[in-house]
Amino acid sequence: MIENRARVLGNRLSASGTRYFAVTDADLVGKTPDEVLRRLSPPVITAVGGLRQIDIVVDLQRPITLFPTADQPANVGTAVVQSSGFNNIAVNSIITGAQLTVIPKKKE
């Protein structure tokens, strides 16, 4: 259900004030390493009227290796709030995966 609603609504809120976010193996095919890192975490949460809940699903059945740089976090399914005006936001995350390896990439 969360995957379908995330696909239909994109980054918009539902009528109940819920934002949905989902990532599967198919979403990562053909992406560059930087795009994969960005795709694995939801958009930053800012002061948006009516946001009450965030439902997140990350379902990766194939092994994945992430190569973040020192200034690039490797957040998998992490909701980041960048506002002090929020009261009582519920965040529900379901993260499953076969194998996740994080190897720091040195700056060139």
Buried (B, 14 or more C-beta within 10 A) or exposed (E): EBBEBBEEBEEEBBEEBBBBBBBBEEBBEEEEEEEBBEEBBBEEBEEBEEBBBBBBBBBBEEEBEBBBBEEBEBBBBBBEBEEEEBEEBEBEBEBEBEEBEEEEEEEE
